Amino acid sequence: MSSKSFSHSLRRLWARDKFSYSVRVFIALTGSMAFCWYHDEMSLLIPLFLGIIASALSETDDSWQGRLNALL
């Protein structure tokens, strides 16, 4: 019975827009950190993190018209 409720909770969590968006941002941050670590360029990490965070904050809509309005 608890596995049903756990899987139901996971499905509800994945359905939320903010959770899926935060997973995408986490993947971008993790990927940039792995890239900098692999190439031994840790000085690039802070600008990359700041760029990822800035783009995550500015992108508020999933439609192309909403993205264009946010950028303008």
C-alpha positions as CSV (number, residue, x, y, z in Angstrom):
1,M,0.0,0.0,0.0
2,S,2.8,2.4,0.8
3,S,4.5,1.8,-2.5
4,K,1.3,2.9,-4.3
5,S,1.2,6.1,-2.3
6,F,4.9,6.7,-2.9
7,S,4.6,6.3,-6.6
8,H,1.5,8.5,-6.6
9,S,3.4,11.2,-4.7
10,L,6.3,10.9,-7.2
11,R,3.9,11.3,-10.1
12,R,2.3,14.3,-8.5
13,L,5.8,15.8,-7.9
14,W,6.9,15.3,-11.5
15,A,3.7,16.9,-12.7
16,R,4.5,20.2,-11.1
17,D,6.1,22.7,-13.4
18,K,8.4,24.2,-10.8
19,F,9.9,20.8,-9.9
20,S,10.7,19.9,-13.4
21,Y,12.1,23.3,-14.0
22,S,14.3,23.0,-11.0
23,V,15.6,19.6,-12.2
24,R,16.6,21.2,-15.5
25,V,18.5,24.0,-13.7
26,F,20.2,21.4,-11.5
27,I,21.3,19.4,-14.5
28,A,22.7,22.6,-16.1
29,L,24.6,23.5,-12.9
30,T,25.9,19.9,-12.5
31,G,26.9,19.7,-16.2
32,S,28.8,23.0,-16.1
33,M,30.6,22.0,-12.9
34,A,31.6,18.6,-14.4
35,F,32.8,20.4,-17.6
36,C,35.0,22.8,-15.6
37,W,36.3,20.0,-13.3
38,Y,37.1,17.8,-16.3
39,H,39.0,20.5,-18.2
40,D,40.6,21.8,-14.9
41,E,39.2,25.3,-15.5
42,M,37.6,26.1,-12.2
43,S,38.0,29.8,-12.8
44,L,35.2,29.5,-15.4
45,L,32.7,28.0,-12.9
46,I,31.5,31.2,-11.3
47,P,30.6,33.0,-14.6
48,L,28.9,29.9,-15.8
49,F,26.9,29.5,-12.6
50,L,25.9,33.2,-12.8
51,G,24.8,32.8,-16.4
52,I,22.7,29.7,-15.7
53,I,21.1,31.4,-12.7
54,A,20.4,34.6,-14.7
55,S,18.8,32.6,-17.6
56,A,16.8,30.5,-15.1
57,L,15.4,33.7,-13.5
58,S,14.6,35.4,-16.8
59,E,12.9,32.5,-18.4
60,T,9.4,32.5,-17.0
61,D,7.3,31.2,-19.8
62,D,7.5,28.1,-21.9
63,S,6.0,29.5,-25.0
64,W,8.2,31.3,-27.5
65,Q,6.1,34.5,-27.3
66,G,6.5,34.6,-23.5
67,R,10.2,34.1,-23.8
68,L,10.5,36.9,-26.4
69,N,8.5,39.2,-24.1
70,A,10.7,38.4,-21.1
71,L,13.8,39.0,-23.1
72,L,12.5,42.3,-24.6
